[in-house]
Amino acid sequence: MEAWITETMDTYGYLGIFLLIAVENIFPPIPSEVILTFGGFMTTTTHMSIFGVIAVSTVGSVAGAVVLYRIGLLLDTNRLERIVDKWGHILRLTKKDIHKAIAWFQRFGVWAVFFGRLIPLIRSLISIPAGMARMNMGTFLLFTTMGTLIWNTILVNAGAAVGASWDDITRYMDVYSNVVYLILGVLLVIFLILYSKNKRKFQK
């Protein structure tokens, strides 16, 4: 996949970067780290500039995020409630749990969108719950753009700085991703434990 990505960017330049980043947001297995760091490297060997690569990659990223946001809009509360009615006993979920989760996202959603854009994989998927929670589109675009701009700026500049060794950055990003996933996994386990304890307490 890496060879295909770099070949596409080498052939189509800014347009290739835009399309790849847009698709990466919809299909997370495509690594943005490769696209952005190689894009940074290309600024040292082609007519492309760091500003240009950051700009088109940010526009592409936001475009892809909007698609997932729209998908989230289709997954309304009523549909979720029907799913819970059918499978809730297996998932250990109730309609009340759904409303609590939506209320939580509406309260902290803007920061979830912002910081989520700085975490591989999650940076794409965070757009779906934003749509489900009916986050204001303007707010969603603002925080998505802010988080995306930071992510893109760091990786593009890193790729430009290391030049031909740009692929070294992707290896460091793999380590970063694994550490973040580990931390998120631990936090999720802690949350589930605390939630389970509180639920049993209220049921007594």
Disulfide bonds with the S-S distance in Angstrom:
none
